[in-house]
Amino acid sequence: MRQDVIDSLVSEATAFMGSRITTNVTVRDQHSHGEGSFPPGQPDAVAFAETTEEVSKLVALAHARALPVIAFGTGTSLEGHVNAVQGGLTIDLSRMDRILEVNPDDMDCRIEAGVVRSKLNEYLRDQGLFMPIDPGADASIGGMCATRASGTNAVRYGTIRDNVLGLTVVMADGRVIKTGGRVRKSSTGYDLTRLFIGSEGTLGIITEIQLRLHGIPEAISSATCQFTDMASAVQTVIEVMQAGIPIARIELLDEVQMEACIAYSKLTGFEVLPALFFEFHGTQAGVREQAELAESIARDNGGRAFAWATDTEARNKLWKARHDAYWACRAMRPTYGALITDTIVPVSKLAEAVLGVKEDVAESGLLAPMVGHVGDGNFHTVILVPPEPDGLARAWALDRKIVARGLALGGSCSGEHGVGGGKRGFLVTEHGEETIEVMRMVKAALDPSGILNPGKLLPDRVGTN
Amino acid sequence: MRQDVIDSLVSEATAFMGSRITTNVTVRDQHSHGEGSFPPGQPDAVAFAETTEEVSKLVALAHARALPVIAFGTGTSLEGHVNAVQGGLTIDLSRMDRILEVNPDDMDCRIEAGVVRSKLNEYLRDQGLFMPIDPGADASIGGMCATRASGTNAVRYGTIRDNVLGLTVVMADGRVIKTGGRVRKSSTGYDLTRLFIGSEGTLGIITEIQLRLHGIPEAISSATCQFTDMASAVQTVIEVMQAGIPIARIELLDEVQMEACIAYSKLTGFEVLPALFFEFHGTQAGVREQAELAESIARDNGGRAFAWATDTEARNKLWKARHDAYWACRAMRPTYGALITDTIVPVSKLAEAVLGVKEDVAESGLLAPMVGHVGDGNFHTVILVPPEPDGLARAWALDRKIVARGLALGGSCSGEHGVGGGKRGFLVTEHGEETIEVMRMVKAALDPSGILNPGKLLPDRVGTN
């Protein structure tokens, strides 16, 4: 019965997609998961869309059959966003990778949802522009919008939410709408752009993005500073933020993470102690001034020698080490798995949160290096999962404890990885039942048959499954 | 019949509001309009709420009777937002003016919706913090959220949208929800905060706001520069933005506006020529560097002597003149009325828009000084309305022409004043019928009986009234 429905959809779609829609098992397997530790969910079919019109037609076909539709970008989600937990049709947008328009005078561009970060920034470099949001993975911009991604630069440039001017979205019935526009601000109508950003494919499928861009700064410099304890490092972060230093990145790595990075990235001149990595953007004079101010704050907090990385090569090595932090963790225990936690607290609670988490980790007996975008109060632990029968369960228990600790301190259960399937259980605690009910009202209004990425983001009502 | 319904609501509300709910005609008149040129709309009753719980109870009473509910802050709206065009209950929030909490470490605060801008900034000054959004009027922060306000500082600090972390909102049936939180970023759930910001009281009534604050800059300096023609001034703006100068304000006044300001604010050293007013925020060295760069760009574009206003007194005089620009316009023709247009275009279209608007004004035979937050592409004309039978009609015709010109250049029909009753007719042109239909779906989901500020923001469907 269900198979008949799938077959009829595939048959109709083949008329305009040709072999770009498939029920091949290997392709379905590839699309059954992201990079998180969740059970895979295989879609019944996968379509490789090349235009908004194709996405619209595909969604209309699924809508007519009440079949689930899941949007898929690069598959780098960590929270099970793309797992087709109820089967259905996965629409892979990776071939929608055209850069449609760049307007240097307005510092904006229009791109298709499948464009990945590195490709966009390579394309823009000659024009002196860049898109600052950097979630680590070379994610698609559409996926970044859908999950409200951010990363190391958010402390200065905001999250993807702050850098999108407008969207093209395919609605649950296949209708296509445009939200926002090209202007820098507007006060006309409901902010549908922001409603779709972070909606994780549950309200519509984003196919095009009007993005705000930034000028490549005239000067960039980096520095590192180590501390004998985490509390002093965190206090430095708080004071740097309060001083209004427009810092571009400020990353905290605990001593375990530093041990991993020193070994993996062959970093020299570092000790196995907590470290802050700084990056400053601005004019030559501005960058110098920012860095001197940060250095004096660090010194007042007991920071050891501020180490400068002014030339491009040293800077790249440093940030490559930061980017590779995850792989450095994995290399500590090559036979282990890994579970990445994501939590965020108000900056004033950061020391309490971080020190508490280190206690949680110690109690668990697990190895879990910590790294964070601490200018925002956002931090991650990479829980290394022992290859033992209860390994994953122990890792999940620690993850849950860490997230609950963040929530208890007035935080959020996800700073940037999203809800997906993984964080649904925390949403009522974080937002309250009444607020979640309003989210459900919005969902019911825009996707009344519930075909868009079912089983994600919104928790089930109590008493239902 | 209707009067019976009103009477029963007033009677029930009196039980918990006492004399703070009234049907007094003077009070109803005071609440029948903002500062725009729209026919007043008198509510049937006015309640002065003091707590979220009272707002909740009042909305529930109105909901049970399907009576319109209009939120009222300071009444400084320019687009007819507060006019009770279908009667009903107006809830005046001006007594909800408590500053509930300030967290200097996190640079945020929680306030009631009726707190006005000046009061908040006075309160924060001793802590070295400020709330940068400055729409000109001493508006309530709740009203600023409801209309997605911005103003002269938006080019650096964003609009109110970018500075709100969370809200308390009373829904159409009286339920109270909290959106967002205290963290700087989060990727958990639909962005209800942004959905209510700019919803103009049509989706819910905002009663509390968690606001992001900024450190008062170490150094502030201002400068002015005049140009022989508007195109050179606009080109200067474009180049300043492209250079990535983090300018705090950049305001363009045309020669007519300068004539008005010179006379009204007794400005010395200015000619009747277009002018740019600049403000720079940062460290001492940073501000100097920014200003020198701006000066060299202005000079390359034929700007005349850059005049500095470094001391506080000179700076205050300058920005007071800018703030008083509206009154300066009115003083040019004391017997005339005034209609303020609001439009915004991509910065690359600014010269074309501004020069076109000056032609429109010339053709109309009306006097209409122009002033704008041009770093965003946003500008206003103050159309002086002759005290003649067709004066207002002529002014409206010019206003419509200017807005249509902005839209034709890829702009928005309102950069910051909102839609209210005044701009509804442009919404389909700007966003498209399909997108407006999605907004209607959201409205129907959250306010199914349509009691929240009816007749505002969303245009009626074609064929209905």
Interface residues (C-beta under 8 A of the other chain):
Chain A: N103 P104 D105 D106 M107 D108 T147 R148 A149 S150 A154 G158 T159 R161 D162 M171 R175 V176 I177 K178 T179 G181 R182 V183 R184 K185 S186 S187 T188 G189 Y190 D191 L192 R194 L195 I197 G198 S199 L203 H214 G215 P217 E218 I238 M241 Q242 A243 G244 P246 G282 T283 A285 G286 E289 L293 I344 V345 P346 V347 S348 D376 G377 N378 G410 G411 S412 C413 S414 G415 E416 H417 G418 V419 K423 F426 L427 E430 H431 G432 E434 T435 I436 V438 M439 M441 V442 K443 A444 A445 L446 L457 L458
Chain B: N103 P104 D105 D106 M107 D108 T147 R148 A149 S150 A154 G158 T159 R161 D162 M171 R175 V176 I177 K178 T179 G181 R182 V183 R184 K185 S186 S187 T188 G189 Y190 D191 L192 R194 L195 I197 G198 S199 L203 H214 G215 P217 E218 I238 M241 Q242 A243 G244 P246 G282 T283 A285 G286 E289 L293 I344 V345 P346 V347 S348 D376 G377 N378 G410 G411 S412 C413 S414 G415 E416 H417 G418 V419 K423 F426 L427 E430 H431 G432 E434 T435 I436 V438 M439 M441 V442 K443 A444 A445 L446 L457 L458
